[in-house]
Amino acid sequence: MQGYRGSSSGRRRGRVLRRKEMPLWQELPLLLVVAFCLAVLIRTFLVQAFFIPSGSMENTLLIQDRVLVNKVVYDIRDPQRGEIVVFRGTDNWAPEQPATPLDNSFGAKLGRTIGDLVGVSRPGERDFIKRVIGVAGDKVACCDSEGRITVNGVPIDEPYVEENSPLDQPPNPRQCSSRRFTEVVVPEGEMFVMGDHRLVSQDARCQGPVPVENVIGRAFVVVWPTSRFTSLSVPDVWKAYDAEHPVSAAPLGGRRESEPDPGTTAAVFPMLLTVGLSARSGLSLSPRRRRLRS
């Protein structure tokens, strides 16, 4: 009798386990719903993907690169010199790319709504990506005798600059066509930003500083194409400068550059989940991302 009861109990446990299993056609929609919800939460609070549409950050960022942007790091500190940030331009900032006419059909509107939720939609006309050159209180000018920008009177060698603007072009307050500009004292609560491809970049030289509150987040890694996968760390020249001219402590306590930014780890999970879904279901997921006015 004991042997019979043990055998019956084993069969019941087996039946219970089998009832918990789900066929792929039921499991896949559930995983997709979970992935969508996670994508919405991560996009809203932690990390968002952006598409680079222009060459104003070459060769650091190329046209059609996709970057991940940390949206929480500046909740605990202000942007620092040398970081690459995504922000909403003020009224003074003109779009660098012509606006593309929108398809206003029902399907297109629905697609844009869903895309905006998960972070793959096109951006507004005033979303930009640039490098922070000066922070509140800094005096930024160009140029010294060697054609370099100066921050608080200190010339900065910028190895990342691609095709600088000409020195012989007279400054134009409406167009960033000249390398030279008069000294700007960055107001409190604002930052002075410039593109790495100075010849084509429209930036704070002619459009003015940007409020820190307009910052969407910090670009911290190039994720697409995979051949260009790399982190977007602060260049050594800015690390050396900050070591001698540190930015005042952030209100909520700053983090050292060597420390990982909040949200970097969070970005790994949805990527792994996406890979898992692709491997399990055979889906090919497109690398479309939100576009930027760079």
N, C-alpha and C positions, 0 to 999 in steps of 0.2 A: 504493500500500500504506500509506503514511504517513497519507494522508487517511482510509483505511478504518479504520486502528487508532485514530486520533483520534476518529472517529465512534463506534466501538465503546466506547472508554473513556468518552466523554460519556454513552452510553446506560447503562453500568454505574454511573456516578456518579448518574445520575438514578434508577436502580432502587434504589440504596442509600438515597438520600434519601427515596424514596417508602416504603420499608420502615420508616423511623423514624417516619413519621407515624402517629398513632392516631386512630381515629374518636371522635367525641364520646361515644358510649355506653361506650367503654372509658376515655377520658380523665377523664370526670366522676367516676366512683367513685374513681379514683386521687387526683384533686384533693381530694375530700371526705375521704379517709383522711389525706392530708397535712395538710389544714386541721384535722382533729380532733386529730391528734398535736401540731401547733403550739399549738392552743388549750389542750390539757392542759399542755404545758410552760410556756406563758406564764401560765396560771392558777395553776400551782403555784409558779412562781419569780418572776414579774415583775409582772403586772397582772391584777386580777380585777374583774369587774363586780358591782355591788350595786344592789338595788332599795330605794327609800325607802318604807316602809309607813305612816309616821305623820307628824304635823305638828310634832314637837318641834324641827326645824331650820328651820322656816319663818321668813322667806321666802327664806332662802338656798337651801334644798332643799325642794321641794314633794313631796307625796305622789305616788307613781308616777314620780318622777324616777329615772333610772339614772345612776350615777356610776362612774367608773373609779378604782380604788384601786391606788396604787403600793406594792408589797409589799417593795421592796428598799431604799428610801431610808433606813429606820430601821436597816438593817444597818450603815450607816456613820456615823450620827449619831442623837441622841435627838430626839423630837418637840419642836417649838418653839411658843412662845405664838402663838395666832392661827390655827394650822393646824387643819384638820378631819381627824379620825382615825377609823378603824374599829377596834374592839377587842372583846375578849371580856370581859364584865362579871364581876366577882367574885361570890362567894356572896351578898354584900350587895345586889347589883343585881337588882331584880325586873324581869321582862319588862314592857315598856310596852304590848305588844299581846297579846291572848289567843292561846294556842296553837291552831292549826287542826288538827282531827283528821286523822290520816294514813290514806290508802288503803293497806292492806297487801296488796293483790293482787299477784300476781307481776309483772304488767306495770307497776304503779305503782312497785314496789320497783326494778325494772330501770331505769325512767325516772329515778328519783331517783339511782341509782348513776351512770348516765351523765351526768346533769345536774351532779352533784357534781364529776365529773372535769373538765368543761369550764367550770364556774363559773356555771351557770344555775339551780342548785337553790335551794330556800328555806334560810335560815340556821338555826343553832341559836337557841334562845330567848334566849341571852345575847350575841348580836352587836348592838353599838350603834354609833351614829355621833354624835359630839359635837365641839365646838370646844375646843382646849386653852387654858385660862385661866392656869394656873400650872404651873411645872415644879419639880423637886426644889429644896428650900430656900426657895421663894417663900412669902410670907405673904399669903393670900387672905382677904378679908373683905367684908362688905356690911352697912351701906352708909355712904357719906359723907353730908354734909348735903344733897346733891342726889340721893341715892338711887342712886349709882353704886357698882359694885364697886371695891375697891382691891386693888392688887397691890404688896406691899412698901410700903404707905402711899400709893401714887400712885393717884389716881382715874382710871378708864378710861372714856372716852366710847365707847360701843359703838353705832355707827349701824346695825348689822345686827340688833340685838335687836328682835324682834317681840313685842308685847304682854307687857310685863314683869309679874312677879309683884307682888301688892300689898304696899305697905310696912306697912300696918296689921295684916297677918296675923301672929300670933306664930310664931316659928320652931318647926318640928316636925322632930325628928331622923329621923322615919320617912316624912315626906311633904314634897316640895319645893313646898309651897303658899305659902311666904313668900319675899319677896325677901331678907329679912334672915337672916344666919347668922353665927355667931361665927367669929373668925379661925381659919383652918386653916393650919398649917405643913406644906407638902407634903413627905412623907418622901422620903428618897433612893431613887431607882429608881422613883418613882411620878409621876403627873401629876394635875392637878385639871382636870376637864372639865365643860362646861355646854352645854346646847342653846341655840340662838338664840331659840327661842320659849319664853321662861322660864316663862310661865304654865302650860304643859302639860308641860314637860320634867321628867323625873325624872333627876337627874344627881348630881354629886359633892356638891352642897349637902346632900343627905340620905342619899346612898348611899356616900359616901366616895371618896377618890382611887383611881386605877386603876394597877396595875403597868405600867410601860413594856413589860415582856416580854409583856403581853397584847395589845399592839397588833398588828393585822393589817396595817395600812398607812395611807397618807395618801390621802384623796380629793382628786384634783387636777383633775377636769374632769367637768362634767355632759354626757353624750352623748345622752340621750334625755329628753324629746322634742327633736327637732332645733331647734325654735323656742327652746329654752332652753339651747342649746349654749353653754357658757361655762367658763372656767377658774375654779378655786377657789383664788385666791391669798390670801396673808395680807393682811388689811386694813391700811390705812396707819397706823391708830392703834397697831397692834402693831409695825409696822416702826419707827415713831418711838419707841415705848417701848423696844424692844430696842436701838435705837441708843444710848440713854442707860443701859440696864440690860442689857447683853449676857448671854446664857446662856453658861456655861462651855463651853469647846471640847469637842466630842464626842471619845470615845476614839479613833476611827479617822479623825478629821479631818472637820469639818463643811463644809457647802456653803452659800454665800450664797443667799438667797432668789431672787436674780435668775438664778442658774444653773438650768438645767433639771434636774429630778429624774431619776435613773436609772429607766428603765422607761417614761418618757413617750414617747420615740421608739419603743420596742418596741411600744407600744400601737397605733401607726399601721399597722404591717405587717399584723397580723391583720385590721384593719378594711378595709384596701385589698384583702386577699385575699378577704374576704367579699364586698365589692362586686364584685370580679372574677368570683367564682363566680356571683353573682346575675345579672350581665349576660350571662355566657356560657350559663348553663343556664336562665334564666328563673325561678329559684327565688325565693320570697319568704321571707326569713329573719325570724322573729319576734324582737322586742327583749326577750324575757324574760330576766330576770337574777336573781341571788340576792337574797333579801329581807333587810332589816335591821331590827333593833329600834332605832329612832332615838329 
